[in-house]
Amino acid sequence: MRKNDFKNLLYLNSSNPNLAVQEVRKILSKSEISDLAIDLSGMNVLDAVKVLALTSSYLYKKQPEEKLKFRFHSNDIQNFLTVFSMNNLVMV
């Protein structure tokens, strides 16, 4: 991930969802979750949902009370996420 002008917004280096999940897990293991937001705008909606679903599960097992912020280029992703019970994700 690389940092942008935004203090807490991190961009994934990979558009491959499997590699992206590994990357996010590595960052979550080293960083304060409340200080992070990931940008998934470079992915298509299905890959972004896969990353969020797997990351949400990982985060819930690690720290159930924490919420992970994410950014996506379209609000349409919310339609996909409502099908799943991922209350620990917040779109910014």
C-alpha positions as CSV (number, residue, x, y, z in Angstrom):
1,M,0.0,0.0,0.0
2,R,1.1,3.5,-0.6
3,K,0.0,6.6,1.3
4,N,-1.6,9.5,-0.6
5,D,-2.2,13.1,0.5
6,F,-4.9,11.8,2.7
7,K,-3.6,11.0,6.1
8,N,-5.2,7.6,6.5
9,L,-6.1,6.6,2.9
10,L,-4.1,3.6,1.6
11,Y,-4.1,2.3,-1.9
12,L,-3.6,-1.4,-2.7
13,N,-0.7,-2.3,-4.8
14,S,-2.5,-5.2,-6.4
15,S,-5.7,-5.4,-8.3
16,N,-5.8,-9.2,-7.8
17,P,-8.3,-9.7,-4.9
18,N,-6.3,-12.6,-3.4
19,L,-3.1,-10.6,-3.2
20,A,-5.0,-7.6,-2.0
21,V,-6.5,-9.5,0.9
22,Q,-3.0,-10.7,1.9
23,E,-1.7,-7.1,1.6
24,V,-4.6,-5.7,3.8
25,R,-4.1,-8.4,6.4
26,K,-0.4,-7.6,6.6
27,I,-1.2,-3.9,7.1
28,L,-3.9,-4.7,9.7
29,S,-1.5,-6.8,11.7
30,K,0.9,-3.8,12.0
31,S,-1.3,-0.8,12.2
32,E,-4.1,0.8,14.3
33,I,-7.2,-0.2,12.4
34,S,-9.1,3.0,13.4
35,D,-6.4,5.0,11.7
36,L,-6.8,3.2,8.3
37,A,-9.0,3.5,5.2
38,I,-8.3,1.5,2.1
39,D,-9.1,2.6,-1.4
40,L,-10.6,-0.1,-3.6
41,S,-11.4,2.3,-6.5
42,G,-9.0,0.6,-8.8
43,M,-11.0,-2.7,-8.6
44,N,-14.2,-3.8,-10.2
45,V,-17.1,-4.2,-7.8
46,L,-17.0,-8.0,-7.5
47,D,-13.3,-8.0,-6.7
48,A,-13.8,-5.2,-4.2
49,V,-16.6,-7.1,-2.5
50,K,-14.4,-10.2,-2.3
51,V,-11.6,-8.2,-0.6
52,L,-14.1,-6.6,1.8
53,A,-15.8,-9.8,2.7
54,L,-12.5,-11.6,3.4
55,T,-11.0,-8.6,5.2
56,S,-14.2,-8.1,7.3
57,S,-14.1,-11.7,8.5
58,Y,-10.4,-11.4,9.4
59,L,-11.0,-8.2,11.2
60,Y,-14.0,-9.5,13.1
61,K,-11.9,-12.4,14.4
62,K,-9.0,-10.1,15.3
63,Q,-10.9,-7.2,16.9
64,P,-14.7,-7.5,16.7
65,E,-15.3,-4.0,17.9
66,E,-13.2,-2.3,15.3
67,K,-14.5,-0.8,12.0
68,L,-12.5,-0.6,8.8
69,K,-13.1,2.3,6.5
70,F,-12.9,1.9,2.7
71,R,-13.4,4.0,-0.4
72,F,-14.9,2.8,-3.7
73,H,-15.7,4.7,-6.8
74,S,-19.4,3.9,-6.7
75,N,-22.1,3.6,-4.1
76,D,-23.4,0.5,-5.9
77,I,-21.0,-1.6,-3.7
78,Q,-23.4,-0.9,-0.8
79,N,-26.0,-3.0,-2.6
80,F,-23.7,-6.0,-2.6
81,L,-22.5,-5.5,1.0
82,T,-26.1,-5.4,2.4
83,V,-26.5,-9.0,1.4
84,F,-23.7,-9.9,3.8
85,S,-23.6,-9.2,7.5
86,M,-20.5,-7.0,7.5
87,N,-21.2,-4.4,10.2
88,N,-17.5,-3.6,10.7
89,L,-17.1,-1.8,7.3
90,V,-17.7,1.9,6.7
91,M,-17.7,3.5,3.3
92,V,-16.0,6.9,3.3
